[in-house]
Amino acid sequence: EVDRILETIKLCIIDLQKYNEGPVLLSNLGASLKEKGFDYKEYGFEKLSHLLKEYENSLRIEYTYENQYAPPVCSVSLNSHSAANNDQSTVSGYYHPNEKPSLFTWAFLGVIDRFFDDLSTMALPEIWSFADSSKNSILKNYLSYTFLKLNAEKKIVVVDGYAAFNTGLVDKLYRPIFALFSTYKKDKYMQQNGGWEWGYRSFCVSGEGDGKLITRNFQKIPERASYLNYDRYQEFIYDFRKGQPVIDAGHIIIANLPRLPRKMIDECISVNNSLENFKFPDGRLNYAKLKVEVDHNDQILKRMYNTLKIAVEDAFNKVQWDYRMAIPIYYPKNDSISMLLPLALSDEKINLALVCEWQPKSGRYQAHTILPLDMAYKCARLINRLDSAWLSPNEIELFNTDESEMGIDD
């Protein structure tokens, strides 16, 4: 059975490489497998990439970024032992850029759910999960990236068998909450094979409970992560005197087609074609096929551009009326700050967030890409607690990330 699966994957890759010997896009491979009646979910895999990783000795999986805001694009090719041996960036045929040590590998956290429950219980009350997401999903994302930021800023303080960092959250009395860890006792096996250096002890505030260990032993109290440079206020406060953002229409419409509202796509396509012609037998859209049609049909592309342009104008008007409508976000990969503008692309309902970045040399704003609202909220929450009518976790529906349908690779 294993050989049959691998052979099916290989045949699809070879077929897709007829006119181009380079790696094939994961989305195109998924579409090719589907046409052959192959469903990876029947084998217990949630995503195609998870299945492919099982064959990492035979396949080479690579991730590249089109720009700093776009999700990574995954491509697959047949692996050769010589290439794998000569490429120091490839381990067992699997490569993902910018892998960094995480909170979960740095410290033993105990029961994960209990760890995050401890923090959410102590912190000022806040919504930490979307309506249809797992418990504390927002908090897990927040603390994971906060840890990476603190580590990069060298703000994790280590003193005499203890380590602590500032979570960036406060308790009901608005006192900073610290995460406290102590040296993790390793057994003989872990001493030989590595493992966690630290073990979770508690969340605390200075001067109370375990917080007394910090006030007693730490000469330097852990500082919170720093995101905003107030000398460059245009990065996080939209200066509407500089006009509307310049739009990367090609990237937003073509590369991010799966993120656009289905109704908008239907309205722009239906004049010349029907979405029924771009569906798999089970009713899902074949976005790889649809992208080709949009990219080569000037009329469809123009209708989509006009819809986008009107939505951007509307978003700019809202920011002129209330500057707080532009929400600053932190993008971890490039350690950069951008802003989100609300985009209503169908039904006068805000469907997406437009990512705008200040260009200091030209004095303009550049709109790079669009984000689903759940992703936008998580990026924005890294900087501060949100109080926004248009970006509220209560109202946000999770973006469908099924890669075979979406053609967006994570």
NORRA-V74539 format. One record per residue. N is the residue number from 1. SS is DSSP state (H for helix, E for strand, - for the rest). PSI is psi in radians with two decimals (* if undefined). Layout:
n:N ss:SS psi:PSI
n:N ss:SS psi:PSI
This chain:
n:1 ss:- psi:-0.72
n:2 ss:H psi:-0.77
n:3 ss:H psi:-0.65
n:4 ss:H psi:-0.72
n:5 ss:H psi:-0.83
n:6 ss:H psi:-0.71
n:7 ss:H psi:-0.67
n:8 ss:H psi:-0.77
n:9 ss:H psi:-0.78
n:10 ss:H psi:-0.76
n:11 ss:H psi:-0.70
n:12 ss:H psi:-0.73
n:13 ss:H psi:-0.80
n:14 ss:H psi:-0.70
n:15 ss:H psi:-0.72
n:16 ss:H psi:-0.36
n:17 ss:- psi:0.18
n:18 ss:- psi:-0.71
n:19 ss:- psi:-0.02
n:20 ss:- psi:2.00
n:21 ss:- psi:-0.05
n:22 ss:- psi:-3.13
n:23 ss:- psi:2.65
n:24 ss:E psi:2.55
n:25 ss:E psi:2.48
n:26 ss:H psi:-0.68
n:27 ss:H psi:-0.68
n:28 ss:H psi:-0.66
n:29 ss:H psi:-0.72
n:30 ss:H psi:-0.73
n:31 ss:H psi:-0.70
n:32 ss:H psi:-0.75
n:33 ss:H psi:-0.68
n:34 ss:H psi:-0.69
n:35 ss:H psi:-0.49
n:36 ss:- psi:0.10
n:37 ss:- psi:0.31
n:38 ss:- psi:2.20
n:39 ss:- psi:1.91
n:40 ss:H psi:-0.42
n:41 ss:H psi:-0.42
n:42 ss:H psi:-0.32
n:43 ss:H psi:0.22
n:44 ss:- psi:0.29
n:45 ss:- psi:2.31
n:46 ss:- psi:-0.59
n:47 ss:- psi:2.68
n:48 ss:H psi:-0.66
n:49 ss:H psi:-0.55
n:50 ss:H psi:-0.68
n:51 ss:H psi:-0.79
n:52 ss:H psi:-0.57
n:53 ss:H psi:-0.41
n:54 ss:- psi:-0.35
n:55 ss:- psi:0.64
n:56 ss:- psi:-0.31
n:57 ss:- psi:-0.34
n:58 ss:- psi:-0.32
n:59 ss:E psi:2.60
n:60 ss:E psi:2.11
n:61 ss:E psi:2.19
n:62 ss:E psi:2.55
n:63 ss:E psi:2.29
n:64 ss:E psi:2.77
n:65 ss:- psi:2.23
n:66 ss:- psi:-0.67
n:67 ss:- psi:3.09
n:68 ss:- psi:-0.29
n:69 ss:- psi:-0.39
n:70 ss:- psi:2.58
n:71 ss:- psi:2.69
n:72 ss:- psi:2.48
n:73 ss:E psi:2.19
n:74 ss:E psi:2.35
n:75 ss:E psi:2.69
n:76 ss:E psi:2.47
n:77 ss:E psi:2.92
n:78 ss:E psi:2.38
n:79 ss:- psi:2.40
n:80 ss:- psi:2.43
n:81 ss:H psi:-0.62
n:82 ss:H psi:-0.71
n:83 ss:H psi:-0.70
n:84 ss:H psi:-0.64
n:85 ss:H psi:-0.52
n:86 ss:H psi:-0.29
n:87 ss:- psi:1.87
n:88 ss:- psi:-0.28
n:89 ss:- psi:-0.07
n:90 ss:- psi:2.24
n:91 ss:E psi:2.05
n:92 ss:- psi:0.61
n:93 ss:- psi:0.08
n:94 ss:E psi:2.25
n:95 ss:- psi:2.29
n:96 ss:- psi:2.23
n:97 ss:- psi:2.71
n:98 ss:- psi:0.62
n:99 ss:- psi:2.31
n:100 ss:- psi:2.67
n:101 ss:- psi:2.37
n:102 ss:- psi:2.98
n:103 ss:H psi:-0.64
n:104 ss:H psi:-0.43
n:105 ss:H psi:-0.35
n:106 ss:H psi:-0.63
n:107 ss:E psi:2.62
n:108 ss:E psi:2.10
n:109 ss:- psi:-0.01
n:110 ss:- psi:-2.54
n:111 ss:- psi:2.02
n:112 ss:H psi:-0.83
n:113 ss:H psi:-0.68
n:114 ss:H psi:-0.66
n:115 ss:H psi:-0.85
n:116 ss:H psi:-0.49
n:117 ss:H psi:-0.70
n:118 ss:H psi:-0.77
n:119 ss:H psi:-0.78
n:120 ss:H psi:-0.55
n:121 ss:H psi:-0.68
n:122 ss:H psi:-0.58
n:123 ss:E psi:2.79
n:124 ss:- psi:2.30
n:125 ss:- psi:2.34
n:126 ss:- psi:2.68
n:127 ss:- psi:2.07
n:128 ss:- psi:0.22
n:129 ss:- psi:2.67
n:130 ss:- psi:2.92
n:131 ss:- psi:-0.70
n:132 ss:- psi:0.52
n:133 ss:- psi:3.00
n:134 ss:- psi:2.81
n:135 ss:- psi:2.35
n:136 ss:- psi:0.46
n:137 ss:H psi:-0.66
n:138 ss:H psi:-0.73
n:139 ss:H psi:-0.70
n:140 ss:H psi:-0.76
n:141 ss:H psi:-0.77
n:142 ss:H psi:-0.90
n:143 ss:H psi:-0.59
n:144 ss:H psi:-0.82
n:145 ss:H psi:-0.50
n:146 ss:H psi:-0.72
n:147 ss:H psi:-0.79
n:148 ss:H psi:-0.71
n:149 ss:H psi:-0.77
n:150 ss:H psi:-0.68
n:151 ss:H psi:-0.73
n:152 ss:H psi:-0.59
n:153 ss:- psi:0.02
n:154 ss:- psi:0.79
n:155 ss:- psi:0.14
n:156 ss:- psi:2.05
n:157 ss:E psi:2.27
n:158 ss:E psi:2.19
n:159 ss:E psi:2.09
n:160 ss:- psi:1.01
n:161 ss:- psi:0.06
n:162 ss:E psi:2.65
n:163 ss:E psi:2.53
n:164 ss:E psi:2.65
n:165 ss:E psi:2.74
n:166 ss:E psi:2.11
n:167 ss:E psi:-0.29
n:168 ss:E psi:-0.06
n:169 ss:E psi:2.85
n:170 ss:E psi:2.78
n:171 ss:E psi:-2.97
n:172 ss:- psi:-0.32
n:173 ss:- psi:0.22
n:174 ss:- psi:0.57
n:175 ss:- psi:2.43
n:176 ss:E psi:2.42
n:177 ss:E psi:2.26
n:178 ss:E psi:2.55
n:179 ss:E psi:2.13
n:180 ss:E psi:2.36
n:181 ss:E psi:2.68
n:182 ss:E psi:2.85
n:183 ss:E psi:2.27
n:184 ss:- psi:2.22
n:185 ss:- psi:1.99
n:186 ss:- psi:2.49
n:187 ss:- psi:3.12
n:188 ss:H psi:-0.70
n:189 ss:H psi:-0.77
n:190 ss:H psi:-0.57
n:191 ss:H psi:-0.59
n:192 ss:H psi:-0.51
n:193 ss:H psi:0.21
n:194 ss:- psi:-2.94
n:195 ss:- psi:-2.92
n:196 ss:- psi:2.43
n:197 ss:- psi:-0.51
n:198 ss:E psi:2.70
n:199 ss:E psi:2.42
n:200 ss:E psi:2.33
n:201 ss:E psi:-0.95
n:202 ss:E psi:2.92
n:203 ss:E psi:2.43
n:204 ss:E psi:2.94
n:205 ss:- psi:2.71
n:206 ss:- psi:2.34
n:207 ss:- psi:-0.07
n:208 ss:- psi:2.37
n:209 ss:- psi:-2.29
n:210 ss:- psi:-0.27
n:211 ss:H psi:-0.35
n:212 ss:H psi:-0.48
n:213 ss:H psi:-0.60
n:214 ss:H psi:-0.83
n:215 ss:H psi:-0.47
n:216 ss:H psi:-0.66
n:217 ss:H psi:-0.41
n:218 ss:- psi:1.95
n:219 ss:- psi:-0.60
n:220 ss:- psi:2.07
n:221 ss:- psi:2.30
n:222 ss:- psi:2.31
n:223 ss:- psi:2.72
n:224 ss:- psi:2.83
n:225 ss:- psi:2.54
n:226 ss:- psi:2.21
n:227 ss:- psi:-0.70
n:228 ss:- psi:2.36
n:229 ss:- psi:1.91
n:230 ss:H psi:-0.18
n:231 ss:H psi:-0.29
n:232 ss:H psi:1.07
n:233 ss:H psi:-0.42
n:234 ss:H psi:-0.28
n:235 ss:H psi:-0.50
n:236 ss:- psi:-0.06
n:237 ss:- psi:2.04
n:238 ss:- psi:2.05
n:239 ss:- psi:1.64
n:240 ss:H psi:-0.20
n:241 ss:H psi:-0.34
n:242 ss:H psi:0.00
n:243 ss:- psi:-3.10
n:244 ss:- psi:2.70
n:245 ss:- psi:2.58
n:246 ss:E psi:2.31
n:247 ss:E psi:2.33
n:248 ss:- psi:1.35
n:249 ss:H psi:-0.70
n:250 ss:H psi:-0.81
n:251 ss:H psi:-0.74
n:252 ss:H psi:-0.75
n:253 ss:H psi:-0.83
n:254 ss:H psi:-1.04
n:255 ss:H psi:-0.56
n:256 ss:- psi:0.38
n:257 ss:H psi:-0.73
n:258 ss:H psi:-0.33
n:259 ss:H psi:-0.29
n:260 ss:- psi:2.57
n:261 ss:- psi:2.41
n:262 ss:H psi:-0.66
n:263 ss:H psi:-0.70
n:264 ss:H psi:-0.80
n:265 ss:H psi:-0.79
n:266 ss:H psi:-0.77
n:267 ss:H psi:-0.63
n:268 ss:H psi:-0.49
n:269 ss:H psi:-0.65
n:270 ss:- psi:-0.41
n:271 ss:- psi:-0.66
n:272 ss:- psi:-0.37
n:273 ss:- psi:-2.96
n:274 ss:- psi:2.45
n:275 ss:H psi:-0.38
n:276 ss:H psi:-0.47
n:277 ss:H psi:-0.08
n:278 ss:H psi:0.45
n:279 ss:E psi:2.57
n:280 ss:- psi:2.89
n:281 ss:- psi:-0.50
n:282 ss:- psi:0.07
n:283 ss:- psi:-0.16
n:284 ss:- psi:2.67
n:285 ss:E psi:2.42
n:286 ss:- psi:1.58
n:287 ss:H psi:-0.52
n:288 ss:H psi:-0.75
n:289 ss:H psi:-0.68
n:290 ss:H psi:-0.63
n:291 ss:H psi:-0.72
n:292 ss:H psi:-0.74
n:293 ss:H psi:-0.82
n:294 ss:H psi:-0.72
n:295 ss:H psi:-0.49
n:296 ss:H psi:0.00
n:297 ss:- psi:1.80
n:298 ss:H psi:-0.62
n:299 ss:H psi:-0.78
n:300 ss:H psi:-0.78
n:301 ss:H psi:-0.69
n:302 ss:H psi:-0.72
n:303 ss:H psi:-0.72
n:304 ss:H psi:-0.70
n:305 ss:H psi:-0.76
n:306 ss:H psi:-0.70
n:307 ss:H psi:-0.77
n:308 ss:H psi:-0.75
n:309 ss:H psi:-0.75
n:310 ss:H psi:-0.72
n:311 ss:H psi:-0.65
n:312 ss:H psi:-0.71
n:313 ss:H psi:-0.74
n:314 ss:H psi:-0.72
n:315 ss:H psi:-0.71
n:316 ss:H psi:-0.71
n:317 ss:H psi:-0.66
n:318 ss:H psi:-0.67
n:319 ss:H psi:-0.64
n:320 ss:H psi:-0.64
n:321 ss:H psi:-0.68
n:322 ss:- psi:1.87
n:323 ss:H psi:-0.37
n:324 ss:H psi:-0.16
n:325 ss:H psi:-0.41
n:326 ss:- psi:2.05
n:327 ss:E psi:2.18
n:328 ss:E psi:2.52
n:329 ss:E psi:2.71
n:330 ss:E psi:2.28
n:331 ss:E psi:1.85
n:332 ss:H psi:-0.68
n:333 ss:H psi:-0.75
n:334 ss:H psi:0.14
n:335 ss:- psi:0.87
n:336 ss:E psi:2.79
n:337 ss:E psi:2.36
n:338 ss:E psi:-3.03
n:339 ss:E psi:2.66
n:340 ss:E psi:2.30
n:341 ss:E psi:2.49
n:342 ss:E psi:2.20
n:343 ss:E psi:2.13
n:344 ss:- psi:1.76
n:345 ss:- psi:-0.18
n:346 ss:E psi:2.56
n:347 ss:- psi:0.38
n:348 ss:- psi:0.47
n:349 ss:E psi:2.39
n:350 ss:- psi:1.97
n:351 ss:- psi:-0.54
n:352 ss:E psi:2.96
n:353 ss:E psi:2.28
n:354 ss:E psi:2.17
n:355 ss:E psi:2.06
n:356 ss:E psi:2.42
n:357 ss:E psi:2.36
n:358 ss:E psi:2.30
n:359 ss:E psi:1.70
n:360 ss:- psi:-0.56
n:361 ss:- psi:-0.72
n:362 ss:- psi:-0.32
n:363 ss:- psi:0.56
n:364 ss:E psi:2.96
n:365 ss:E psi:2.39
n:366 ss:E psi:2.21
n:367 ss:E psi:1.89
n:368 ss:E psi:-0.82
n:369 ss:E psi:-3.07
n:370 ss:E psi:2.61
n:371 ss:E psi:2.48
n:372 ss:E psi:2.69
n:373 ss:H psi:-0.58
n:374 ss:H psi:-0.72
n:375 ss:H psi:-0.70
n:376 ss:H psi:-0.75
n:377 ss:H psi:-0.76
n:378 ss:H psi:-0.70
n:379 ss:H psi:-0.69
n:380 ss:H psi:-0.62
n:381 ss:H psi:-0.33
n:382 ss:- psi:-0.56
n:383 ss:- psi:-0.89
n:384 ss:- psi:2.94
n:385 ss:- psi:2.40
n:386 ss:- psi:2.50
n:387 ss:- psi:1.20
n:388 ss:- psi:2.36
n:389 ss:- psi:-0.52
n:390 ss:- psi:-0.23
n:391 ss:- psi:1.37
n:392 ss:- psi:2.29
n:393 ss:- psi:-0.44
n:394 ss:- psi:-0.53
n:395 ss:- psi:-0.11
n:396 ss:- psi:2.30
n:397 ss:- psi:2.44
n:398 ss:- psi:2.41
n:399 ss:- psi:2.37
n:400 ss:- psi:1.99
n:401 ss:- psi:0.40
n:402 ss:- psi:1.95
n:403 ss:H psi:-0.52
n:404 ss:H psi:-0.51
n:405 ss:H psi:-0.72
n:406 ss:H psi:-0.62
n:407 ss:- psi:0.31
n:408 ss:- psi:2.17
n:409 ss:- psi:2.40
n:410 ss:- psi:*
